[in-house]
Amino acid sequence: KTREAAEALRLTAQDLAKLGVNDQVIKEPLGGAHRDPNMTLEAVRAAIAEMLAELLQKNRKQLLADRRKKYLKMGMTGLAA
């Protein structure tokens, strides 16, 4: 029922990515994250390392400007059914 509720409320990771709430959706192992914790941890580690590398390329002013732009953009686009 949790999955159906999340889908009905448009709270899936993919929906939130379309709305700009999350930056990335990390792919889970077949059967879910709990099926292969090591693969899950490696996927999360790789995603964090990739995002951190991108962030480290920016100065403080650019980081703040990007963050402001992201939050102001939230809610401006919707999800087409």
mmCIF file of the N, C-alpha and C atoms, coordinates in Angstrom:
data_MODEL
# 
_entry.id   MODEL 
# 
loop_
_atom_site.group_PDB 
_atom_site.id 
_atom_site.type_symbol 
_atom_site.label_atom_id 
_atom_site.label_alt_id 
_atom_site.label_comp_id 
_atom_site.label_asym_id 
_atom_site.label_entity_id 
_atom_site.label_seq_id 
_atom_site.pdbx_PDB_ins_code 
_atom_site.Cartn_x 
_atom_site.Cartn_y 
_atom_site.Cartn_z 
_atom_site.occupancy 
_atom_site.B_iso_or_equiv 
_atom_site.pdbx_formal_charge 
_atom_site.auth_seq_id 
_atom_site.auth_comp_id 
_atom_site.auth_asym_id 
_atom_site.auth_atom_id 
_atom_site.pdbx_PDB_model_num 
ATOM 1   N N  . LYS A 1 1  ? 0.813  -1.197 0.000   1.00 0.00 ? 1  LYS A N  1 
ATOM 2   C CA . LYS A 1 1  ? 0.000  0.000  0.000   1.00 0.00 ? 1  LYS A CA 1 
ATOM 3   C C  . LYS A 1 1  ? 0.857  1.262  0.000   1.00 0.00 ? 1  LYS A C  1 
ATOM 4   N N  . THR A 1 2  ? 2.029  1.181  0.580   1.00 0.00 ? 2  THR A N  1 
ATOM 5   C CA . THR A 1 2  ? 2.907  2.346  0.629   1.00 0.00 ? 2  THR A CA 1 
ATOM 6   C C  . THR A 1 2  ? 3.259  2.819  -0.777  1.00 0.00 ? 2  THR A C  1 
ATOM 7   N N  . ARG A 1 3  ? 3.598  1.868  -1.641  1.00 0.00 ? 3  ARG A N  1 
ATOM 8   C CA . ARG A 1 3  ? 3.962  2.219  -3.022  1.00 0.00 ? 3  ARG A CA 1 
ATOM 9   C C  . ARG A 1 3  ? 2.792  2.887  -3.739  1.00 0.00 ? 3  ARG A C  1 
ATOM 10  N N  . GLU A 1 4  ? 1.579  2.330  -3.576  1.00 0.00 ? 4  GLU A N  1 
ATOM 11  C CA . GLU A 1 4  ? 0.408  2.918  -4.237  1.00 0.00 ? 4  GLU A CA 1 
ATOM 12  C C  . GLU A 1 4  ? 0.135  4.327  -3.717  1.00 0.00 ? 4  GLU A C  1 
ATOM 13  N N  . ALA A 1 5  ? 0.302  4.516  -2.411  1.00 0.00 ? 5  ALA A N  1 
ATOM 14  C CA . ALA A 1 5  ? 0.084  5.845  -1.825  1.00 0.00 ? 5  ALA A CA 1 
ATOM 15  C C  . ALA A 1 5  ? 1.102  6.841  -2.373  1.00 0.00 ? 5  ALA A C  1 
ATOM 16  N N  . ALA A 1 6  ? 2.359  6.432  -2.441  1.00 0.00 ? 6  ALA A N  1 
ATOM 17  C CA . ALA A 1 6  ? 3.405  7.320  -2.960  1.00 0.00 ? 6  ALA A CA 1 
ATOM 18  C C  . ALA A 1 6  ? 3.125  7.691  -4.410  1.00 0.00 ? 6  ALA A C  1 
ATOM 19  N N  . GLU A 1 7  ? 2.697  6.715  -5.200  1.00 0.00 ? 7  GLU A N  1 
ATOM 20  C CA . GLU A 1 7  ? 2.393  6.991  -6.606  1.00 0.00 ? 7  GLU A CA 1 
ATOM 21  C C  . GLU A 1 7  ? 1.181  7.901  -6.741  1.00 0.00 ? 7  GLU A C  1 
ATOM 22  N N  . ALA A 1 8  ? 0.154  7.668  -5.925  1.00 0.00 ? 8  ALA A N  1 
ATOM 23  C CA . ALA A 1 8  ? -1.052 8.498  -5.983  1.00 0.00 ? 8  ALA A CA 1 
ATOM 24  C C  . ALA A 1 8  ? -0.747 9.939  -5.579  1.00 0.00 ? 8  ALA A C  1 
ATOM 25  N N  . LEU A 1 9  ? 0.135  10.107 -4.610  1.00 0.00 ? 9  LEU A N  1 
ATOM 26  C CA . LEU A 1 9  ? 0.491  11.446 -4.137  1.00 0.00 ? 9  LEU A CA 1 
ATOM 27  C C  . LEU A 1 9  ? 1.619  12.074 -4.953  1.00 0.00 ? 9  LEU A C  1 
ATOM 28  N N  . ARG A 1 10 ? 2.123  11.316 -5.921  1.00 0.00 ? 10 ARG A N  1 
ATOM 29  C CA . ARG A 1 10 ? 3.244  11.775 -6.747  1.00 0.00 ? 10 ARG A CA 1 
ATOM 30  C C  . ARG A 1 10 ? 4.486  12.035 -5.892  1.00 0.00 ? 10 ARG A C  1 
ATOM 31  N N  . LEU A 1 11 ? 4.789  11.065 -5.027  1.00 0.00 ? 11 LEU A N  1 
ATOM 32  C CA . LEU A 1 11 ? 5.949  11.185 -4.151  1.00 0.00 ? 11 LEU A CA 1 
ATOM 33  C C  . LEU A 1 11 ? 7.051  10.190 -4.507  1.00 0.00 ? 11 LEU A C  1 
ATOM 34  N N  . THR A 1 12 ? 7.011  9.674  -5.717  1.00 0.00 ? 12 THR A N  1 
ATOM 35  C CA . THR A 1 12 ? 8.078  8.759  -6.108  1.00 0.00 ? 12 THR A CA 1 
ATOM 36  C C  . THR A 1 12 ? 9.347  9.565  -6.397  1.00 0.00 ? 12 THR A C  1 
ATOM 37  N N  . ALA A 1 13 ? 10.473 8.898  -6.373  1.00 0.00 ? 13 ALA A N  1 
ATOM 38  C CA . ALA A 1 13 ? 11.746 9.576  -6.645  1.00 0.00 ? 13 ALA A CA 1 
ATOM 39  C C  . ALA A 1 13 ? 11.737 10.219 -8.028  1.00 0.00 ? 13 ALA A C  1 
ATOM 40  N N  . GLN A 1 14 ? 11.143 9.525  -8.995  1.00 0.00 ? 14 GLN A N  1 
ATOM 41  C CA . GLN A 1 14 ? 11.092 10.063 -10.351 1.00 0.00 ? 14 GLN A CA 1 
ATOM 42  C C  . GLN A 1 14 ? 10.216 11.322 -10.413 1.00 0.00 ? 14 GLN A C  1 
ATOM 43  N N  . ASP A 1 15 ? 9.078  11.313 -9.718  1.00 0.00 ? 15 ASP A N  1 
ATOM 44  C CA . ASP A 1 15 ? 8.210  12.497 -9.683  1.00 0.00 ? 15 ASP A CA 1 
ATOM 45  C C  . ASP A 1 15 ? 8.927  13.674 -9.036  1.00 0.00 ? 15 ASP A C  1 
ATOM 46  N N  . LEU A 1 16 ? 9.598  13.413 -7.926  1.00 0.00 ? 16 LEU A N  1 
ATOM 47  C CA . LEU A 1 16 ? 10.307 14.484 -7.226  1.00 0.00 ? 16 LEU A CA 1 
ATOM 48  C C  . LEU A 1 16 ? 11.452 15.038 -8.071  1.00 0.00 ? 16 LEU A C  1 
ATOM 49  N N  . ALA A 1 17 ? 12.090 14.183 -8.854  1.00 0.00 ? 17 ALA A N  1 
ATOM 50  C CA . ALA A 1 17 ? 13.151 14.655 -9.753  1.00 0.00 ? 17 ALA A CA 1 
ATOM 51  C C  . ALA A 1 17 ? 12.565 15.573 -10.826 1.00 0.00 ? 17 ALA A C  1 
ATOM 52  N N  . LYS A 1 18 ? 11.402 15.204 -11.373 1.00 0.00 ? 18 LYS A N  1 
ATOM 53  C CA . LYS A 1 18 ? 10.752 16.050 -12.384 1.00 0.00 ? 18 LYS A CA 1 
ATOM 54  C C  . LYS A 1 18 ? 10.393 17.415 -11.808 1.00 0.00 ? 18 LYS A C  1 
ATOM 55  N N  . LEU A 1 19 ? 10.054 17.441 -10.527 1.00 0.00 ? 19 LEU A N  1 
ATOM 56  C CA . LEU A 1 19 ? 9.692  18.699 -9.873  1.00 0.00 ? 19 LEU A CA 1 
ATOM 57  C C  . LEU A 1 19 ? 10.915 19.489 -9.415  1.00 0.00 ? 19 LEU A C  1 
ATOM 58  N N  . GLY A 1 20 ? 12.096 18.883 -9.505  1.00 0.00 ? 20 GLY A N  1 
ATOM 59  C CA . GLY A 1 20 ? 13.316 19.572 -9.111  1.00 0.00 ? 20 GLY A CA 1 
ATOM 60  C C  . GLY A 1 20 ? 13.627 19.485 -7.629  1.00 0.00 ? 20 GLY A C  1 
ATOM 61  N N  . VAL A 1 21 ? 12.931 18.602 -6.912  1.00 0.00 ? 21 VAL A N  1 
ATOM 62  C CA . VAL A 1 21 ? 13.161 18.471 -5.470  1.00 0.00 ? 21 VAL A CA 1 
ATOM 63  C C  . VAL A 1 21 ? 14.466 17.729 -5.201  1.00 0.00 ? 21 VAL A C  1 
ATOM 64  N N  . ASN A 1 22 ? 14.682 16.636 -5.906  1.00 0.00 ? 22 ASN A N  1 
ATOM 65  C CA . ASN A 1 22 ? 15.947 15.917 -5.756  1.00 0.00 ? 22 ASN A CA 1 
ATOM 66  C C  . ASN A 1 22 ? 16.778 16.102 -7.018  1.00 0.00 ? 22 ASN A C  1 
ATOM 67  N N  . ASP A 1 23 ? 18.068 15.970 -6.889  1.00 0.00 ? 23 ASP A N  1 
ATOM 68  C CA . ASP A 1 23 ? 18.974 16.201 -8.008  1.00 0.00 ? 23 ASP A CA 1 
ATOM 69  C C  . ASP A 1 23 ? 19.182 14.956 -8.855  1.00 0.00 ? 23 ASP A C  1 
ATOM 70  N N  . GLN A 1 24 ? 18.992 13.801 -8.250  1.00 0.00 ? 24 GLN A N  1 
ATOM 71  C CA . GLN A 1 24 ? 19.326 12.562 -8.934  1.00 0.00 ? 24 GLN A CA 1 
ATOM 72  C C  . GLN A 1 24 ? 18.537 11.424 -8.305  1.00 0.00 ? 24 GLN A C  1 
ATOM 73  N N  . VAL A 1 25 ? 18.221 10.421 -9.106  1.00 0.00 ? 25 VAL A N  1 
ATOM 74  C CA . VAL A 1 25 ? 17.601 9.202  -8.603  1.00 0.00 ? 25 VAL A CA 1 
ATOM 75  C C  . VAL A 1 25 ? 18.659 8.111  -8.697  1.00 0.00 ? 25 VAL A C  1 
ATOM 76  N N  . ILE A 1 26 ? 18.969 7.510  -7.562  1.00 0.00 ? 26 ILE A N  1 
ATOM 77  C CA . ILE A 1 26 ? 19.974 6.450  -7.518  1.00 0.00 ? 26 ILE A CA 1 
ATOM 78  C C  . ILE A 1 26 ? 19.270 5.126  -7.766  1.00 0.00 ? 26 ILE A C  1 
ATOM 79  N N  . LYS A 1 27 ? 19.719 4.427  -8.779  1.00 0.00 ? 27 LYS A N  1 
ATOM 80  C CA . LYS A 1 27 ? 19.098 3.161  -9.156  1.00 0.00 ? 27 LYS A CA 1 
ATOM 81  C C  . LYS A 1 27 ? 19.339 2.109  -8.076  1.00 0.00 ? 27 LYS A C  1 
ATOM 82  N N  . GLU A 1 28 ? 18.269 1.406  -7.723  1.00 0.00 ? 28 GLU A N  1 
ATOM 83  C CA . GLU A 1 28 ? 18.358 0.339  -6.726  1.00 0.00 ? 28 GLU A CA 1 
ATOM 84  C C  . GLU A 1 28 ? 18.664 -0.996 -7.405  1.00 0.00 ? 28 GLU A C  1 
ATOM 85  N N  . PRO A 1 29 ? 19.252 -1.919 -6.652  1.00 0.00 ? 29 PRO A N  1 
ATOM 86  C CA . PRO A 1 29 ? 19.445 -3.267 -7.188  1.00 0.00 ? 29 PRO A CA 1 
ATOM 87  C C  . PRO A 1 29 ? 18.085 -3.922 -7.449  1.00 0.00 ? 29 PRO A C  1 
ATOM 88  N N  . LEU A 1 30 ? 18.064 -4.910 -8.304  1.00 0.00 ? 30 LEU A N  1 
ATOM 89  C CA . LEU A 1 30 ? 16.845 -5.649 -8.595  1.00 0.00 ? 30 LEU A CA 1 
ATOM 90  C C  . LEU A 1 30 ? 16.245 -6.186 -7.297  1.00 0.00 ? 30 LEU A C  1 
ATOM 91  N N  . GLY A 1 31 ? 14.983 -5.898 -7.057  1.00 0.00 ? 31 GLY A N  1 
ATOM 92  C CA . GLY A 1 31 ? 14.312 -6.367 -5.848  1.00 0.00 ? 31 GLY A CA 1 
ATOM 93  C C  . GLY A 1 31 ? 14.336 -5.369 -4.708  1.00 0.00 ? 31 GLY A C  1 
ATOM 94  N N  . GLY A 1 32 ? 15.065 -4.283 -4.862  1.00 0.00 ? 32 GLY A N  1 
ATOM 95  C CA . GLY A 1 32 ? 15.097 -3.258 -3.819  1.00 0.00 ? 32 GLY A CA 1 
ATOM 96  C C  . GLY A 1 32 ? 16.448 -3.167 -3.133  1.00 0.00 ? 32 GLY A C  1 
ATOM 97  N N  . ALA A 1 33 ? 16.658 -2.049 -2.464  1.00 0.00 ? 33 ALA A N  1 
ATOM 98  C CA . ALA A 1 33 ? 17.942 -1.761 -1.816  1.00 0.00 ? 33 ALA A CA 1 
ATOM 99  C C  . ALA A 1 33 ? 18.298 -2.793 -0.752  1.00 0.00 ? 33 ALA A C  1 
ATOM 100 N N  . HIS A 1 34 ? 17.295 -3.306 -0.065  1.00 0.00 ? 34 HIS A N  1 
ATOM 101 C CA . HIS A 1 34 ? 17.550 -4.265 1.016   1.00 0.00 ? 34 HIS A CA 1 
ATOM 102 C C  . HIS A 1 34 ? 18.056 -5.608 0.503   1.00 0.00 ? 34 HIS A C  1 
ATOM 103 N N  . ARG A 1 35 ? 17.870 -5.894 -0.781  1.00 0.00 ? 35 ARG A N  1 
ATOM 104 C CA . ARG A 1 35 ? 18.304 -7.176 -1.346  1.00 0.00 ? 35 ARG A CA 1 
ATOM 105 C C  . ARG A 1 35 ? 19.820 -7.261 -1.515  1.00 0.00 ? 35 ARG A C  1 
ATOM 106 N N  . ASP A 1 36 ? 20.440 -6.132 -1.749  1.00 0.00 ? 36 ASP A N  1 
ATOM 107 C CA . ASP A 1 36 ? 21.893 -6.113 -1.950  1.00 0.00 ? 36 ASP A CA 1 
ATOM 108 C C  . ASP A 1 36 ? 22.466 -4.839 -1.328  1.00 0.00 ? 36 ASP A C  1 
ATOM 109 N N  . PRO A 1 37 ? 22.647 -4.848 0.010   1.00 0.00 ? 37 PRO A N  1 
ATOM 110 C CA . PRO A 1 37 ? 23.130 -3.643 0.698   1.00 0.00 ? 37 PRO A CA 1 
ATOM 111 C C  . PRO A 1 37 ? 24.472 -3.139 0.174   1.00 0.00 ? 37 PRO A C  1 
ATOM 112 N N  . ASN A 1 38 ? 25.368 -4.037 -0.180  1.00 0.00 ? 38 ASN A N  1 
ATOM 113 C CA . ASN A 1 38 ? 26.682 -3.604 -0.669  1.00 0.00 ? 38 ASN A CA 1 
ATOM 114 C C  . ASN A 1 38 ? 26.572 -2.860 -1.995  1.00 0.00 ? 38 ASN A C  1 
ATOM 115 N N  . MET A 1 39 ? 25.751 -3.362 -2.902  1.00 0.00 ? 39 MET A N  1 
ATOM 116 C CA . MET A 1 39 ? 25.555 -2.683 -4.179  1.00 0.00 ? 39 MET A CA 1 
ATOM 117 C C  . MET A 1 39 ? 24.875 -1.332 -3.953  1.00 0.00 ? 39 MET A C  1 
ATOM 118 N N  . THR A 1 40 ? 23.937 -1.304 -3.023  1.00 0.00 ? 40 THR A N  1 
ATOM 119 C CA . THR A 1 40 ? 23.241 -0.059 -2.704  1.00 0.00 ? 40 THR A CA 1 
ATOM 120 C C  . THR A 1 40 ? 24.220 0.969  -2.159  1.00 0.00 ? 40 THR A C  1 
ATOM 121 N N  . LEU A 1 41 ? 25.047 0.556  -1.211  1.00 0.00 ? 41 LEU A N  1 
ATOM 122 C CA . LEU A 1 41 ? 26.030 1.474  -0.631  1.00 0.00 ? 41 LEU A CA 1 
ATOM 123 C C  . LEU A 1 41 ? 27.009 1.985  -1.681  1.00 0.00 ? 41 LEU A C  1 
ATOM 124 N N  . GLU A 1 42 ? 27.418 1.126  -2.588  1.00 0.00 ? 42 GLU A N  1 
ATOM 125 C CA . GLU A 1 42 ? 28.343 1.541  -3.643  1.00 0.00 ? 42 GLU A CA 1 
ATOM 126 C C  . GLU A 1 42 ? 27.674 2.541  -4.582  1.00 0.00 ? 42 GLU A C  1 
ATOM 127 N N  . ALA A 1 43 ? 26.408 2.321  -4.900  1.00 0.00 ? 43 ALA A N  1 
ATOM 128 C CA . ALA A 1 43 ? 25.681 3.255  -5.771  1.00 0.00 ? 43 ALA A CA 1 
ATOM 129 C C  . ALA A 1 43 ? 25.536 4.615  -5.096  1.00 0.00 ? 43 ALA A C  1 
ATOM 130 N N  . VAL A 1 44 ? 25.245 4.611  -3.802  1.00 0.00 ? 44 VAL A N  1 
ATOM 131 C CA . VAL A 1 44 ? 25.112 5.868  -3.055  1.00 0.00 ? 44 VAL A CA 1 
ATOM 132 C C  . VAL A 1 44 ? 26.471 6.566  -2.962  1.00 0.00 ? 44 VAL A C  1 
ATOM 133 N N  . ARG A 1 45 ? 27.526 5.799  -2.671  1.00 0.00 ? 45 ARG A N  1 
ATOM 134 C CA . ARG A 1 45 ? 28.871 6.368  -2.588  1.00 0.00 ? 45 ARG A CA 1 
ATOM 135 C C  . ARG A 1 45 ? 29.268 7.026  -3.907  1.00 0.00 ? 45 ARG A C  1 
ATOM 136 N N  . ALA A 1 46 ? 29.017 6.335  -5.003  1.00 0.00 ? 46 ALA A N  1 
ATOM 137 C CA . ALA A 1 46 ? 29.375 6.871  -6.316  1.00 0.00 ? 46 ALA A CA 1 
ATOM 138 C C  . ALA A 1 46 ? 28.582 8.138  -6.630  1.00 0.00 ? 46 ALA A C  1 
ATOM 139 N N  . ALA A 1 47 ? 27.304 8.143  -6.293  1.00 0.00 ? 47 ALA A N  1 
ATOM 140 C CA . ALA A 1 47 ? 26.469 9.323  -6.553  1.00 0.00 ? 47 ALA A CA 1 
ATOM 141 C C  . ALA A 1 47 ? 26.939 10.517 -5.731  1.00 0.00 ? 47 ALA A C  1 
ATOM 142 N N  . ILE A 1 48 ? 27.261 10.280 -4.464  1.00 0.00 ? 48 ILE A N  1 
ATOM 143 C CA . ILE A 1 48 ? 27.744 11.367 -3.602  1.00 0.00 ? 48 ILE A CA 1 
ATOM 144 C C  . ILE A 1 48 ? 29.081 11.894 -4.119  1.00 0.00 ? 48 ILE A C  1 
ATOM 145 N N  . ALA A 1 49 ? 29.981 10.990 -4.493  1.00 0.00 ? 49 ALA A N  1 
ATOM 146 C CA . ALA A 1 49 ? 31.293 11.405 -5.007  1.00 0.00 ? 49 ALA A CA 1 
ATOM 147 C C  . ALA A 1 49 ? 31.139 12.244 -6.274  1.00 0.00 ? 49 ALA A C  1 
ATOM 148 N N  . GLU A 1 50 ? 30.241 11.837 -7.153  1.00 0.00 ? 50 GLU A N  1 
ATOM 149 C CA . GLU A 1 50 ? 30.012 12.573 -8.406  1.00 0.00 ? 50 GLU A CA 1 
ATOM 150 C C  . GLU A 1 50 ? 29.453 13.967 -8.126  1.00 0.00 ? 50 GLU A C  1 
ATOM 151 N N  . MET A 1 51 ? 28.459 14.047 -7.254  1.00 0.00 ? 51 MET A N  1 
ATOM 152 C CA . MET A 1 51 ? 27.857 15.343 -6.933  1.00 0.00 ? 51 MET A CA 1 
ATOM 153 C C  . MET A 1 51 ? 28.860 16.246 -6.212  1.00 0.00 ? 51 MET A C  1 
ATOM 154 N N  . LEU A 1 52 ? 29.638 15.675 -5.302  1.00 0.00 ? 52 LEU A N  1 
ATOM 155 C CA . LEU A 1 52 ? 30.627 16.457 -4.569  1.00 0.00 ? 52 LEU A CA 1 
ATOM 156 C C  . LEU A 1 52 ? 31.691 17.014 -5.516  1.00 0.00 ? 52 LEU A C  1 
ATOM 157 N N  . ALA A 1 53 ? 32.119 16.198 -6.469  1.00 0.00 ? 53 ALA A N  1 
ATOM 158 C CA . ALA A 1 53 ? 33.111 16.664 -7.447  1.00 0.00 ? 53 ALA A CA 1 
ATOM 159 C C  . ALA A 1 53 ? 32.568 17.858 -8.233  1.00 0.00 ? 53 ALA A C  1 
ATOM 160 N N  . GLU A 1 54 ? 31.289 17.799 -8.601  1.00 0.00 ? 54 GLU A N  1 
ATOM 161 C CA . GLU A 1 54 ? 30.673 18.923 -9.320  1.00 0.00 ? 54 GLU A CA 1 
ATOM 162 C C  . GLU A 1 54 ? 30.607 20.164 -8.430  1.00 0.00 ? 54 GLU A C  1 
ATOM 163 N N  . LEU A 1 55 ? 30.218 19.980 -7.179  1.00 0.00 ? 55 LEU A N  1 
ATOM 164 C CA . LEU A 1 55 ? 30.087 21.114 -6.263  1.00 0.00 ? 55 LEU A CA 1 
ATOM 165 C C  . LEU A 1 55 ? 31.431 21.768 -5.963  1.00 0.00 ? 55 LEU A C  1 
ATOM 166 N N  . LEU A 1 56 ? 32.475 20.963 -5.872  1.00 0.00 ? 56 LEU A N  1 
ATOM 167 C CA . LEU A 1 56 ? 33.798 21.495 -5.565  1.00 0.00 ? 56 LEU A CA 1 
ATOM 168 C C  . LEU A 1 56 ? 34.364 22.358 -6.692  1.00 0.00 ? 56 LEU A C  1 
ATOM 169 N N  . GLN A 1 57 ? 33.785 22.259 -7.880  1.00 0.00 ? 57 GLN A N  1 
ATOM 170 C CA . GLN A 1 57 ? 34.222 23.072 -9.014  1.00 0.00 ? 57 GLN A CA 1 
ATOM 171 C C  . GLN A 1 57 ? 33.665 24.495 -8.950  1.00 0.00 ? 57 GLN A C  1 
ATOM 172 N N  . LYS A 1 58 ? 32.700 24.713 -8.051  1.00 0.00 ? 58 LYS A N  1 
ATOM 173 C CA . LYS A 1 58 ? 32.023 26.012 -7.981  1.00 0.00 ? 58 LYS A CA 1 
ATOM 174 C C  . LYS A 1 58 ? 32.493 26.801 -6.768  1.00 0.00 ? 58 LYS A C  1 
ATOM 175 N N  . ASN A 1 59 ? 32.489 28.120 -6.920  1.00 0.00 ? 59 ASN A N  1 
ATOM 176 C CA . ASN A 1 59 ? 32.819 28.961 -5.776  1.00 0.00 ? 59 ASN A CA 1 
ATOM 177 C C  . ASN A 1 59 ? 31.556 29.211 -4.947  1.00 0.00 ? 59 ASN A C  1 
ATOM 178 N N  . ARG A 1 60 ? 31.742 29.825 -3.804  1.00 0.00 ? 60 ARG A N  1 
ATOM 179 C CA . ARG A 1 60 ? 30.629 30.055 -2.869  1.00 0.00 ? 60 ARG A CA 1 
ATOM 180 C C  . ARG A 1 60 ? 29.500 30.847 -3.518  1.00 0.00 ? 60 ARG A C  1 
ATOM 181 N N  . LYS A 1 61 ? 29.859 31.877 -4.259  1.00 0.00 ? 61 LYS A N  1 
ATOM 182 C CA . LYS A 1 61 ? 28.851 32.730 -4.895  1.00 0.00 ? 61 LYS A CA 1 
ATOM 183 C C  . LYS A 1 61 ? 28.000 31.925 -5.882  1.00 0.00 ? 61 LYS A C  1 
ATOM 184 N N  . GLN A 1 62 ? 28.640 31.084 -6.672  1.00 0.00 ? 62 GLN A N  1 
ATOM 185 C CA . GLN A 1 62 ? 27.911 30.271 -7.649  1.00 0.00 ? 62 GLN A CA 1 
ATOM 186 C C  . GLN A 1 62 ? 27.035 29.231 -6.957  1.00 0.00 ? 62 GLN A C  1 
ATOM 187 N N  . LEU A 1 63 ? 27.547 28.624 -5.882  1.00 0.00 ? 63 LEU A N  1 
ATOM 188 C CA . LEU A 1 63 ? 26.746 27.653 -5.128  1.00 0.00 ? 63 LEU A CA 1 
ATOM 189 C C  . LEU A 1 63 ? 25.475 28.294 -4.591  1.00 0.00 ? 63 LEU A C  1 
ATOM 190 N N  . LEU A 1 64 ? 25.611 29.483 -4.011  1.00 0.00 ? 64 LEU A N  1 
ATOM 191 C CA . LEU A 1 64 ? 24.443 30.173 -3.466  1.00 0.00 ? 64 LEU A CA 1 
ATOM 192 C C  . LEU A 1 64 ? 23.466 30.572 -4.566  1.00 0.00 ? 64 LEU A C  1 
ATOM 193 N N  . ALA A 1 65 ? 23.984 31.039 -5.684  1.00 0.00 ? 65 ALA A N  1 
ATOM 194 C CA . ALA A 1 65 ? 23.117 31.423 -6.804  1.00 0.00 ? 65 ALA A CA 1 
ATOM 195 C C  . ALA A 1 65 ? 22.370 30.209 -7.356  1.00 0.00 ? 65 ALA A C  1 
ATOM 196 N N  . ASP A 1 66 ? 23.078 29.095 -7.493  1.00 0.00 ? 66 ASP A N  1 
ATOM 197 C CA . ASP A 1 66 ? 22.445 27.871 -7.992  1.00 0.00 ? 66 ASP A CA 1 
ATOM 198 C C  . ASP A 1 66 ? 21.368 27.375 -7.034  1.00 0.00 ? 66 ASP A C  1 
ATOM 199 N N  . ARG A 1 67 ? 21.659 27.429 -5.742  1.00 0.00 ? 67 ARG A N  1 
ATOM 200 C CA . ARG A 1 67 ? 20.687 26.982 -4.742  1.00 0.00 ? 67 ARG A CA 1 
ATOM 201 C C  . ARG A 1 67 ? 19.439 27.854 -4.780  1.00 0.00 ? 67 ARG A C  1 
ATOM 202 N N  . ARG A 1 68 ? 19.645 29.155 -4.852  1.00 0.00 ? 68 ARG A N  1 
ATOM 203 C CA . ARG A 1 68 ? 18.509 30.082 -4.916  1.00 0.00 ? 68 ARG A CA 1 
ATOM 204 C C  . ARG A 1 68 ? 17.650 29.803 -6.154  1.00 0.00 ? 68 ARG A C  1 
ATOM 205 N N  . LYS A 1 69 ? 18.312 29.637 -7.289  1.00 0.00 ? 69 LYS A N  1 
ATOM 206 C CA . LYS A 1 69 ? 17.604 29.363 -8.542  1.00 0.00 ? 69 LYS A CA 1 
ATOM 207 C C  . LYS A 1 69 ? 16.792 28.068 -8.433  1.00 0.00 ? 69 LYS A C  1 
ATOM 208 N N  . LYS A 1 70 ? 17.398 27.038 -7.837  1.00 0.00 ? 70 LYS A N  1 
ATOM 209 C CA . LYS A 1 70 ? 16.718 25.751 -7.694  1.00 0.00 ? 70 LYS A CA 1 
ATOM 210 C C  . LYS A 1 70 ? 15.455 25.897 -6.850  1.00 0.00 ? 70 LYS A C  1 
ATOM 211 N N  . TYR A 1 71 ? 15.562 26.549 -5.706  1.00 0.00 ? 71 TYR A N  1 
ATOM 212 C CA . TYR A 1 71 ? 14.413 26.660 -4.812  1.00 0.00 ? 71 TYR A CA 1 
ATOM 213 C C  . TYR A 1 71 ? 13.335 27.585 -5.361  1.00 0.00 ? 71 TYR A C  1 
ATOM 214 N N  . LEU A 1 72 ? 13.725 28.622 -6.078  1.00 0.00 ? 72 LEU A N  1 
ATOM 215 C CA . LEU A 1 72 ? 12.725 29.503 -6.679  1.00 0.00 ? 72 LEU A CA 1 
ATOM 216 C C  . LEU A 1 72 ? 11.975 28.803 -7.814  1.00 0.00 ? 72 LEU A C  1 
ATOM 217 N N  . LYS A 1 73 ? 12.643 27.873 -8.472  1.00 0.00 ? 73 LYS A N  1 
ATOM 218 C CA . LYS A 1 73 ? 12.044 27.140 -9.588  1.00 0.00 ? 73 LYS A CA 1 
ATOM 219 C C  . LYS A 1 73 ? 11.040 26.082 -9.115  1.00 0.00 ? 73 LYS A C  1 
ATOM 220 N N  . MET A 1 74 ? 11.200 25.596 -7.886  1.00 0.00 ? 74 MET A N  1 
ATOM 221 C CA . MET A 1 74 ? 10.299 24.560 -7.371  1.00 0.00 ? 74 MET A CA 1 
ATOM 222 C C  . MET A 1 74 ? 8.865  25.055 -7.377  1.00 0.00 ? 74 MET A C  1 
ATOM 223 N N  . GLY A 1 75 ? 7.985  24.200 -7.839  1.00 0.00 ? 75 GLY A N  1 
ATOM 224 C CA . GLY A 1 75 ? 6.579  24.545 -7.878  1.00 0.00 ? 75 GLY A CA 1 
ATOM 225 C C  . GLY A 1 75 ? 6.169  25.258 -9.151  1.00 0.00 ? 75 GLY A C  1 
ATOM 226 N N  . MET A 1 76 ? 7.139  25.633 -9.974  1.00 0.00 ? 76 MET A N  1 
ATOM 227 C CA . MET A 1 76 ? 6.826  26.335 -11.217 1.00 0.00 ? 76 MET A CA 1 
ATOM 228 C C  . MET A 1 76 ? 6.381  25.368 -12.310 1.00 0.00 ? 76 MET A C  1 
ATOM 229 N N  . THR A 1 77 ? 6.817  24.125 -12.190 1.00 0.00 ? 77 THR A N  1 
ATOM 230 C CA . THR A 1 77 ? 6.405  23.117 -13.157 1.00 0.00 ? 77 THR A CA 1 
ATOM 231 C C  . THR A 1 77 ? 5.611  22.056 -12.437 1.00 0.00 ? 77 THR A C  1 
ATOM 232 N N  . GLY A 1 78 ? 4.720  21.428 -13.133 1.00 0.00 ? 78 GLY A N  1 
ATOM 233 C CA . GLY A 1 78 ? 3.895  20.385 -12.532 1.00 0.00 ? 78 GLY A CA 1 
ATOM 234 C C  . GLY A 1 78 ? 4.149  19.054 -13.200 1.00 0.00 ? 78 GLY A C  1 
ATOM 235 N N  . LEU A 1 79 ? 3.370  18.090 -12.790 1.00 0.00 ? 79 LEU A N  1 
ATOM 236 C CA . LEU A 1 79 ? 3.468  16.752 -13.358 1.00 0.00 ? 79 LEU A CA 1 
ATOM 237 C C  . LEU A 1 79 ? 2.240  16.504 -14.219 1.00 0.00 ? 79 LEU A C  1 
ATOM 238 N N  . ALA A 1 80 ? 2.455  16.280 -15.483 1.00 0.00 ? 80 ALA A N  1 
ATOM 239 C CA . ALA A 1 80 ? 1.331  15.949 -16.361 1.00 0.00 ? 80 ALA A CA 1 
ATOM 240 C C  . ALA A 1 80 ? 0.923  14.507 -16.100 1.00 0.00 ? 80 ALA A C  1 
ATOM 241 N N  . ALA A 1 81 ? -0.351 14.278 -16.011 1.00 0.00 ? 81 ALA A N  1 
ATOM 242 C CA . ALA A 1 81 ? -0.851 12.916 -15.721 1.00 0.00 ? 81 ALA A CA 1 
ATOM 243 C C  . ALA A 1 81 ? -0.608 11.986 -16.879 1.00 0.00 ? 81 ALA A C  1 
# 
